[in-house]
Amino acid sequence: MERFSSISMAVVRRLPKYHRYLSELKKNDVKRVSSQELSRITGFTASQIRQDLNCFGGFGQQGYGYNVDDLHQQISKILGLDKIYKTVIVGAGNLGQAIVNYTFFEKSGFIPQAIFDVNPRLIGLKINDIKVHDVENLESFVKDNGIDIGIICTPKSQCQKVAEALAKGGVQAIWNFAPSDVSVHDDIIVENVHLSESLFTISYLLKEREEVSKAKKY
């Protein structure tokens, strides 16, 4: 992924977790929280949390901690969640439909404008009130509607072609769920998401735990 600042990706990837837990604290009407308390619920050390937040300025007060509402709002701004992003989903299969139906995305400012697919039986239908279009019209739709983010949920054989169409249409970012990385010119942000990698991490940890358990028996 192209980097535009000196903030490390390790820090960036921890921010959404802070945001999620702060959202839960807000729902529970918690007004303030210390770095030690955040450490307990996030799994990161208190020192790491303070270092991460200091990358973006000082948010807490010594002896007081962090104001939950203020910190949640500040992290929302850092993550760009105070803006609206127009999105399109390419691939109206199970994953594409799940994303369209996941209302959390829209509540967070990622607004689906259209779905695209190659299946003529799906073209013209609506999923969660979002129309399915012919993928042949993807590039022109993106260009005409000022789409910010393209979400790829296609088979491996189609994902690079789709990414190139999104790039030509002028998207600023691509969120790729296809089982193959896509590559476009450097000024487009690309996040390749491989669900299998997370699952394989679980399988490794299960195997490791089993081996440790066996070793303890001997």
SEDRENRO-272903 format. One line per field, with one value per residue (C-alpha): y negated, x, z negated. Coordinates in steps of 0.001 Angstrom, whole numbers, plus 500000, padded with zeros to 6 digits. Layout:
residues N
c2 = c(Y;...)
c1 = c(X;...)
c3 = c(Z;...)
***
This chain:
residues 218
c2 = c(500000;496558;494527;490769;489992;491072;492822;496539;498973;500867;497789;497188;500755;500415;497285;499072;501337;498314;496810;499989;500317;496626;497053;499801;497613;494820;497216;498183;494481;494549;490970;491440;494199;494605;496089;499000;499667;499414;501851;504367;504291;503939;506263;503595;502297;498958;497661;498700;496985;493733;493879;494518;491623;489292;489734;487560;485115;485200;486392;487388;485747;487272;488470;488159;490389;489879;488366;491201;489036;486703;489490;491402;488264;487506;491045;490912;487808;489389;492404;490131;491310;487756;487923;489669;492128;493304;496998;499646;503399;505576;509138;509844;513270;514198;511908;508948;509302;509601;506314;504553;505812;504902;501610;500770;499698;497166;495894;495361;493217;495802;495430;498068;496520;499634;503328;504832;508382;510429;512647;511504;513031;510603;507462;505128;506632;504744;505953;503921;501328;501101;501896;504523;503220;504881;504896;503660;500276;500172;497705;495163;495406;494808;491821;490292;490706;489735;493071;493019;496719;499870;503117;506253;509513;511370;514665;514608;514667;511363;509250;507604;506605;505149;503272;501715;500623;499054;497279;495950;494723;492688;494396;493275;496666;500364;502862;506239;509473;511614;514493;512728;509404;506665;503994;500546;497262;495905;493029;495478;497001;500792;503009;506697;508710;512471;514139;517424;515908;515167;518654;520248;518270;519932;523365;522722;521672;524734;526987;525221;525616;529293;529860;528037;530104;533334;532272;531658;535255;536662)
c1 = c(500000;501334;502367;501879;503145;505783;503241;503998;501405;501636;500258;497642;496369;495920;493770;490584;490775;491042;488063;486011;486641;486006;482669;481796;482808;480586;477640;478208;478226;481870;483158;486883;489427;493099;495777;495953;492239;492575;495475;493309;490526;492613;495515;498119;500434;499641;503009;502209;498825;500361;503064;500500;498271;501255;501927;498854;499159;498347;494841;495033;495877;498195;496177;492908;493281;491333;487922;486168;483916;486758;489239;486654;485930;489618;490407;487366;488858;492321;490761;488808;485460;484130;483812;481514;482941;481072;481684;480882;480954;482104;480824;477267;478002;477744;480539;479443;475874;477061;478954;475968;473718;476168;474633;477616;479587;476951;476658;480436;480222;480979;477927;477356;476228;476013;476866;478386;478343;478678;475650;472748;470252;471426;471778;468864;467984;468359;470172;469330;467918;471231;470960;473133;474729;476588;480320;480950;479670;481932;484551;482038;479848;482843;483909;480419;479546;482812;483308;485976;486406;485993;485362;486363;484559;485222;486963;490736;490545;488658;490113;493032;490825;488287;491016;492241;488700;488268;491609;490709;487408;489264;488772;491057;491232;490547;489489;490236;488725;489603;492029;494833;496613;495846;498243;497445;499353;500860;498471;495641;495552;495122;494239;494408;492409;492945;490468;492349;495433;493495;491998;495417;496761;494083;495018;498684;497833;495617;498435;500950;498709;498212;501967;502648;499966;501492;504963;503713;502489;506002)
c3 = c(500000;500932;497888;497720;494188;491693;489425;489513;490845;487542;485776;488480;488206;484439;484730;485884;482839;480531;482351;481950;478230;477630;479430;476951;474013;475346;475631;471992;471014;469874;469708;469250;469566;468647;470881;468421;468861;472638;472397;470590;473178;476354;475531;476332;473611;471977;473183;476779;476645;475375;478054;480796;479728;479306;483026;483608;480696;476994;476154;472486;469179;466600;463641;465584;468605;471822;472344;474195;476391;477342;478080;480118;482143;482673;483835;486145;487756;487975;489716;492074;490719;490622;494426;496891;499434;502519;503184;505758;505238;508128;507797;506653;505192;501529;500339;502444;501217;497604;497935;499498;496701;493922;492799;490572;493660;494646;491073;491113;494244;496958;499185;501904;505175;507336;507666;510812;512110;515298;514625;516857;514403;511715;513816;513176;509807;506533;503420;500318;502719;504643;508357;510049;513267;516115;515329;518865;517675;514598;515832;517142;514013;511741;513825;514112;510418;508745;507003;504296;503446;505513;503640;505558;504739;507986;508800;509174;512968;513121;510320;512163;515101;512677;510783;514024;514946;511515;511897;515337;513923;511351;507965;505160;503458;504014;501340;502868;501508;504536;503814;505692;505197;507708;508897;510297;510580;507380;506714;505972;502487;502597;499659;500588;498040;497915;495574;495920;494283;491104;491141;491698;488748;486623;487967;487106;483556;483104;484329;482078;479020;479810;480103;476819;475118;476413;475285;471749;471526;472019)
***
